[in-house]
């Protein structure tokens, strides 16, 4: 971690290497943003609903219409998914399991 000025005692904000790291662009975030923006809004809404369902917020069917009201634009949905990227996998996996248990056909959802 010395590459970015992170030593044994933590981050030295005034270290030039730290400044470079703080200002660096995360290439994975850029790629994720491109990928999500290449998808149709309907696909993104389904993904968002299943993800939130996996958090325990309700069923994917209920959440889809609710989230469409609170996240009306594609940019809102993309931003929400990107914000949850750290926990996305477990949320989405639980959401898929819940959808299957509820008898939801994910291909037609």
Number of C-alpha atoms within 10 A of each C-alpha: 9 10 10 16 19 16 11 8 6 9 14 14 12 9 12 12 15 18 14 13 14 12 8 9 10 10 9 9 12 10 11 15 16 12 11 19 15 10 12 10 17 13 12 18 24 20 20 25 27 29 26 24 26 24 17 14 14 16 18 29 16 12 20 21 14 13 18 18 10 10 16 13 13 18 14 14 23 22 15 13 22 15 11 14 13 10 12 18 13 13 19 20 16 19 26 20 15 19 20 12 9 12 9 16 9 13 5 5 12
